[in-house]
């Protein structure tokens, strides 16, 4: 069944929709450490708009009874602690519906999620052997597929007839929804504004860094031509210009799709510590592909 986008669909008859299983798909966009205030403002506006849109959906299609959140492998209050670490801007949306009676479900399995993160790390280290790289790539693909299958099973098992669920994910590729479910994509205009701001900021930042590199190269050439004899200037270890890719090296991203993680100027990651173990790390993701 084709996905329906909020604000772009005709109002359905209450009877048929209320009697079916429903999923309200929400794009996961998280806070990024060190981001400019403009980003944080746009992010808050996005989650506020999502909350309002879900309220509208609940009024016409059904009250949310289940919540599924990417990177959350525990239910109830423990799962809510994970949400607070993975997605602080969306915390109030989840907490408010839990207070109204909805259940936060365990959407992930701890082991499979950790496998995806760890194999993704291996892919990012720059392997010399093609044979080893192919093995790691295959293991990553297998872990991603197993993870998606478990997430799909959770949706099938937990959402009952006529119930509605919120599903918060960074990417729906490969995710199998229950048969016959009514799918609503929550896509407020604020999401596009956030994507455009991220893209424009990245382009300006990359242009500024390129200009700085060219200026340094010209200065080095001029110094060599003048025979100044000065020692080469050490690399600046001071604060760097923030870009949406500045956090890229910290932890591989974990999409629901099987595409291997890649580093690059467009990738943003935010890292959280598992509330269960206090040792493992989970990842939430923002990329231009995921929010356009």
C-alpha positions in Angstrom: 0.0 0.0 0.0 1.4 3.4 -0.9 2.3 5.6 2.0 0.1 8.5 2.8 1.6 11.8 3.8 -0.1 14.0 6.3 -1.5 17.1 4.7 -1.5 15.5 1.3 -4.3 13.0 1.7 -8.0 13.3 1.7 -9.7 12.8 5.0 -10.7 9.1 5.1 -14.0 7.8 6.4 -13.6 7.3 10.2 -15.1 3.8 10.3 -12.7 1.9 8.0 -9.6 3.6 9.4 -10.5 3.2 13.0 -11.0 -0.5 12.6 -7.6 -1.1 11.0 -4.1 -1.2 12.3 -2.3 2.1 11.8 1.4 3.2 11.9 2.4 6.9 12.1 5.9 7.0 10.6 8.2 9.8 12.0 11.6 10.7 10.6 14.3 10.5 13.3 16.4 13.6 13.4 18.5 14.0 16.5 20.5 16.8 18.2 24.2 17.1 17.2 26.8 18.0 19.8 28.3 21.4 18.9 25.7 22.4 16.4 25.0 26.1 15.9 22.0 27.5 17.7 20.1 27.9 14.4 20.2 24.1 13.9 18.8 23.5 17.5 16.0 26.0 16.9 15.0 24.3 13.6 15.2 20.9 15.2 12.9 22.0 18.1 10.4 23.5 15.6 10.5 20.2 13.7 9.6 18.0 16.7 7.0 20.5 17.9 5.4 20.2 14.4 5.6 16.4 14.5 3.8 16.4 17.9 1.0 18.6 16.5 0.6 16.5 13.5 0.4 13.3 15.5 -2.3 14.9 17.6 -4.3 15.5 14.4 -3.8 12.0 13.3 -4.9 10.6 16.7 -8.1 12.7 16.5 -9.1 11.3 13.1 -7.5 7.8 12.9 -6.9 6.5 16.4 -5.1 7.2 19.6 -1.5 5.9 19.8 -1.2 2.8 21.9 2.3 1.7 21.0 5.6 3.5 20.4 8.6 2.1 18.5 11.8 4.1 18.5 15.0 3.2 16.7 18.0 2.4 18.9 15.7 1.5 21.8 16.0 -2.1 22.9 14.1 -1.9 26.2 10.5 -1.2 27.0 8.9 1.1 29.6 10.8 3.5 31.7 14.2 2.0 30.8 13.4 2.5 27.2 12.4 6.1 27.9 15.9 6.7 29.4 17.3 5.5 26.1 15.0 7.9 24.2 16.3 10.7 26.4 19.9 9.9 25.3 19.2 9.1 21.6 16.6 11.8 20.9 16.2 14.5 23.5 14.2 16.8 21.2 11.6 14.0 20.6 11.5 13.0 24.3 8.4 15.0 25.2 6.4 13.4 22.3 7.2 9.9 23.6 6.8 10.8 27.3 3.5 12.6 26.7 2.0 9.6 24.9 3.3 7.2 27.6 1.6 9.3 30.2 -1.6 9.0 28.2 -1.4 5.2 28.2 0.8 4.2 25.3 3.4 1.6 25.7 7.0 2.2 24.6 8.1 -1.1 23.1 11.5 -2.7 22.7 12.1 -2.1 19.0 15.7 -3.4 18.8 17.6 -6.3 20.2 20.7 -5.2 22.1 23.0 -7.8 20.4 22.0 -7.2 16.8 22.2 -3.4 17.3 25.7 -3.8 18.7 26.7 -6.0 15.9 25.6 -3.4 13.3 27.6 -0.7 15.1 30.7 -2.8 15.6 30.8 -4.1 12.0 30.2 -0.6 10.8 33.2 0.6 12.8 35.3 -2.1 11.1 34.2 -0.8 7.7 35.4 2.7 8.6 38.9 1.9 9.7 40.3 1.5 6.1 41.1 -2.1 5.5 44.1 -3.0 3.3 42.9 -6.5 2.3 40.1 -6.8 -0.1 39.3 -10.3 1.2 39.0 -9.0 4.7 36.9 -6.0 3.6 34.5 -8.3 1.7 34.1 -10.5 4.8 33.4 -7.5 7.0 31.0 -6.1 4.4 29.1 -9.4 4.3 28.9 -9.6 8.1 27.6 -6.1 8.3 25.0 -6.9 5.7 23.9 -10.0 7.6 23.6 -8.1 10.8 21.6 -5.3 9.3 19.2 -7.8 7.6 18.7 -9.7 10.9 18.2 -6.4 12.8 15.5 -5.2 10.3 13.8 -8.6 10.5 13.6 -8.4 14.3 12.2 -4.8 14.1 9.6 -5.9 11.5 8.6 -8.8 13.8 8.2 -6.5 16.7 5.7 -4.4 14.7 3.7 -7.5 13.7 3.6 -8.9 17.2 2.8 -5.8 19.2 0.3 -3.8 17.1 -3.2 -5.3 17.6 -6.3 -4.9 15.5 -7.6 -1.3 15.3 -4.5 -0.1 17.3 -2.2 2.8 16.3 1.5 3.0 16.7 4.1 5.7 16.4 7.3 4.4 14.6 10.3 6.7 14.9 13.2 5.7 12.5 15.9 7.3 10.5 15.2 5.1 7.4 12.4 2.8 6.5 14.2 0.9 3.8 13.7 -2.8 4.2 11.4 -2.4 7.2 8.3 -4.6 6.7 5.1 -3.2 8.1 2.2 -5.5 9.1 0.0 -6.7 6.3 -3.0 -4.5 5.7 -1.8 -1.7 8.0 -2.7 1.9 7.2 0.6 3.9 7.0 0.7 7.7 7.6 4.0 9.5 7.0 4.3 12.5 9.3 6.2 15.1 7.1 5.7 18.6 8.3 7.2 21.5 6.3 9.7 22.0 9.2 11.5 18.9 8.0 12.3 20.4 4.6 13.5 23.6 6.3 15.8 21.6 8.5 17.2 19.7 5.4 17.7 22.9 3.4 19.5 24.6 6.3 21.8 21.6 6.8 22.6 21.5 3.1 23.2 25.3 2.8 25.3 25.4 6.0 27.4 22.4 4.8 28.1 24.1 1.4 29.2 27.4 3.0 31.4 25.6 5.6 33.1 23.4 2.9 33.7 26.5 0.7 35.2 28.4 3.7 37.5 25.5 4.5 38.6 25.1 0.8 39.3 28.8 0.6 41.4 28.6 3.8 43.3 25.6 2.5 44.1 27.4 -0.8 45.2 30.5 1.1 47.6 28.4 3.2 49.0 26.7 0.1 49.6 30.1 -1.5 51.3 31.4 1.6 53.5 28.3 1.7 54.5 28.7 -1.9 55.3 32.4 -1.3 57.4 31.5 1.7 59.4 28.9 -0.3 59.9 31.3 -3.2 61.2 34.0 -0.8 63.6 31.7 0.9 62.5 32.9 4.3 63.9 29.9 6.1 61.1 29.8 8.5 60.1 26.5 10.1 56.9 25.0 8.7 53.9 26.1 10.8 52.5 23.3 13.0 48.9 22.2 12.4 46.4 24.2 14.3 45.0 22.1 17.1 42.5 24.8 18.2 38.8 24.8 17.7 37.6 23.9 14.2 34.7 25.3 12.3 31.6 23.2 13.0 30.2 21.4 10.0 27.4 18.8 9.8 30.1 16.2 9.2 32.3 17.2 12.1 31.1 14.3 14.2 31.5 11.8 11.4 34.5 9.9 12.8 33.0 9.3 16.2 30.8 6.3 15.4 29.3 4.7 12.3 25.7 5.4 11.5 23.1 2.7 11.8 20.5 2.9 9.2 17.7 0.4 8.9 18.9 -0.2 5.3 21.8 -2.5 4.4 24.0 0.2 2.9 27.4 0.3 4.5 28.3 3.4 6.4 30.6 5.9 4.7 32.3 9.0 6.1 31.8 12.3 4.4 31.0 16.0 4.8 27.3 15.3 4.8 27.1 12.8 7.6 26.1 13.7 11.2 26.0 11.4 14.1 25.2 11.8 17.8 26.4 9.3 20.3 24.6 8.0 23.4 25.5 5.6 26.1 23.3 2.6 26.8 21.2 3.0 29.9 21.3 -0.8 30.4 25.0 -1.4 30.4 26.5 2.0 30.7 29.3 0.8 28.4 27.9 0.2 24.9 27.1 3.1 22.6 24.1 3.7 20.3 23.8 6.0 17.4 21.2 8.2 15.9 21.6 9.7 12.5 21.1 12.8 10.4 22.1 12.7 6.7 20.9 14.7 3.8 19.6 11.6 2.2 17.6 10.7 5.3 15.9 14.1 5.7 15.3 15.4 2.2 
